[in-house]
């Protein structure tokens, strides 16, 4: 994979992480007053990019289920798990890019 392609994929991961972090903070602060419509809108890019990836498919489905049921705990749990995976992937991309230089 070229350096440019890796950089763009890293950028997508970072943008997804920012959206997930915003949602996590929002849910932790508001709990049962969470605005589920805003959460869905904020995660649209994450859903589009990661819903077909095997490591995220169940997480995306569970987040959507939480949104439909207005279950902030289910959303928060799966957002945190997604963040863990994305953080690991970001670290791998950084290491790969450093090796390519």
C-alpha positions as CSV (number, residue, x, y, z in Angstrom):
1,X,0.0,0.0,0.0
2,X,1.3,3.4,-0.9
3,X,2.2,6.0,1.7
4,X,-0.5,8.3,0.4
5,X,-3.2,5.6,0.6
6,X,-2.1,4.7,4.2
7,X,-2.2,8.4,5.1
8,X,-5.8,8.8,3.8
9,X,-6.9,5.7,5.6
10,X,-5.3,6.9,8.8
11,X,-7.1,10.2,8.4
12,X,-10.4,8.3,8.1
13,X,-9.7,6.4,11.3
14,X,-8.9,9.7,13.1
15,X,-12.1,11.3,11.9
16,X,-14.1,8.3,13.0
17,X,-12.3,8.3,16.4
18,X,-13.2,12.0,16.9
19,X,-16.9,11.3,16.2
20,X,-17.0,8.4,18.5
21,X,-15.2,10.4,21.3
22,X,-17.8,13.2,20.9
23,X,-20.7,10.7,21.2
24,X,-19.0,9.0,24.2
25,X,-18.6,12.3,26.0
26,X,-22.2,13.4,25.1
27,X,-23.7,10.1,26.4
28,X,-21.6,10.1,29.6
29,X,-22.6,13.6,30.4
30,X,-26.3,13.4,29.5
31,X,-27.1,9.7,30.1
32,X,-30.9,9.4,29.8
33,X,-31.2,12.8,28.3
34,X,-29.1,11.8,25.3
35,X,-30.3,13.2,22.0
36,X,-30.4,10.0,19.9
37,X,-31.1,11.9,16.7
38,X,-27.8,13.9,17.1
39,X,-25.9,10.7,17.9
40,X,-27.1,9.0,14.7
41,X,-26.2,12.1,12.7
42,X,-22.8,12.3,14.3
43,X,-22.0,8.7,13.6
44,X,-23.2,8.7,10.0
45,X,-19.7,8.8,8.6
46,X,-18.6,6.0,11.0
47,X,-21.5,3.8,9.9
48,X,-20.9,4.4,6.2
49,X,-17.2,3.7,6.4
50,X,-17.1,0.8,8.9
51,X,-20.4,-1.1,8.8
52,X,-19.1,-3.5,6.2
53,X,-15.8,-4.2,8.0
54,X,-16.0,-7.5,9.9
55,X,-14.4,-6.1,13.1
56,X,-17.0,-3.4,13.3
57,X,-20.2,-5.0,11.8
58,X,-21.6,-6.2,15.2
59,X,-20.6,-3.0,16.9
60,X,-22.4,-0.9,14.3
61,X,-25.4,-3.1,14.5
62,X,-25.5,-2.8,18.3
63,X,-25.1,1.0,18.1
64,X,-28.0,1.1,15.7
65,X,-30.1,-1.2,17.9
66,X,-29.3,1.1,20.9
67,X,-30.4,4.1,18.8
68,X,-33.7,2.5,17.8
69,X,-34.4,1.4,21.4
70,X,-33.0,4.7,22.9
71,X,-30.7,2.7,25.0
72,X,-27.7,4.9,25.8
73,X,-25.9,2.1,27.7
74,X,-25.9,-0.2,24.7
75,X,-24.6,2.7,22.5
76,X,-21.9,3.7,25.0
77,X,-20.7,0.1,25.4
78,X,-20.3,-0.4,21.7
79,X,-18.8,3.1,21.1
80,X,-16.1,2.3,23.7
81,X,-15.4,-1.0,22.0
82,X,-15.2,0.7,18.7
83,X,-12.8,3.3,20.1
84,X,-10.5,0.6,21.4
85,X,-10.3,-1.1,18.0
86,X,-9.8,2.2,16.1
87,X,-7.1,3.4,18.6
88,X,-5.2,0.1,18.0
89,X,-5.6,0.6,14.2
90,X,-4.3,4.2,14.4
91,X,-1.3,3.0,16.3
92,X,-0.6,0.4,13.6
93,X,-0.9,2.9,10.8
94,X,1.5,5.3,12.6
95,X,4.0,2.5,13.0
96,X,3.7,1.5,9.3
97,X,4.1,5.0,8.1
98,X,7.2,5.5,10.2
99,X,8.7,2.3,8.7
100,X,7.9,3.6,5.2
101,X,9.9,6.8,5.6
